[in-house]
Amino acid sequence: MSGHPSSKPAISASPVEYGFWKTLPAGYTVMEVLAQVAGTLRRPVAHIVGARRPGDPVALVADVNRAATLLGWQPRFGLAEMVSSACAAGPDPDQSQEG
């Protein structure tokens, strides 16, 4: 993991004050992330689409500009690189984790 070392104290100090989430029509949807994972794995990814729960926002998107302003952090990787790295590091989601 290569997050900015100064982020933990800032976020721990006040997660509400330093929230990095905004409801904006930008970023990647869950379906776009699933499509990227499927493309990286070269096969479909099993998923279930359900209704939003009461109180859930319509959209919740990370805003890297706020992290840049408060922490001096800049993203180094795009979605394709992040998904590729996660898929390479993690277990195959189709393999059972049971004994």
N, C-alpha and C positions, 0 to 999 in steps of 0.2 A: 504494500500500500504506500502511496506516495503523496498523501495529503500534506497540506502546509502545517508545519509544527506549531505555528502560533494559533491555529484555529481552535484547538482544544480549550485553552484558557478563555478565549473570547466567547466561545459558544457555551462553555460551562458557566460562565459568569451570569449570563441571562439569556437563555434560549429564546424567550419571547422577544426581548429587545433586539437581539441579533438574528431574528428569523431570516432564513435565506430562501423562503418559499413565497411565491406570489401567484395570484391567479391571473395569468397572462395567456394570450393565444400564441405562445411561442414554445420552443423546446421540442421534445419528442413525446408522442402519445405512447401509451402502453402497447397499443397495436403496432406502432412503428418499432418499438424496442423488440417485441416478439418477432416481427418480420426480420429484423437485423440478426437476432439469435438464430432463427430458422435458416437464414442465408449463410451464416457462419458455420452452423452445424451441417448444412446441406440436407436438411430434412425438416418436416413440419414440427412445431412445438405444440404439445398438447396444452390446452388451456380452456377455461370455462368463462364465458362472458355472462355476468350477472347484473342485476339492477343495482343502481346506486343506493346506498343506505341513507336513511333520513339523516340530514345534517352534513352529508358529504358534499364538498365543493364540486362544481362542474368540472373544474380543472385545477391542478396544482403543479406548478412548474418551478424548478430551481432557477434562481437568477444569479448567474456568476458575476454580474456587475457589482452586486452588493458585497460578495466575498472579496472582490478585487479592491473595492473601496475600503472596507473595514480591516482586511487582513493582508492586503498587498499580494493576494494570490491570483494567479492567472492559470486557466486550464491549459493543459498540454496535449490532451487527447480528445478526439471526437468520439461519437457513438460507436463507429465501426471498431476503433482501436480498443475502447473500453470493453465492448462485448467480446471481441476476440481474446483479449487478455483474461476475462472472466471465464470464458469457455475453456481456455487452455488450462487454467488453474484449478477449476472446480471439477467435481465428479460428473460423469454423464448423468443428466437428469432422468434418463430412461432406465438406469441401473438401480436396482433396489438397494437401499441403505441397510436393510435388515441382514442379520447375522449370517 
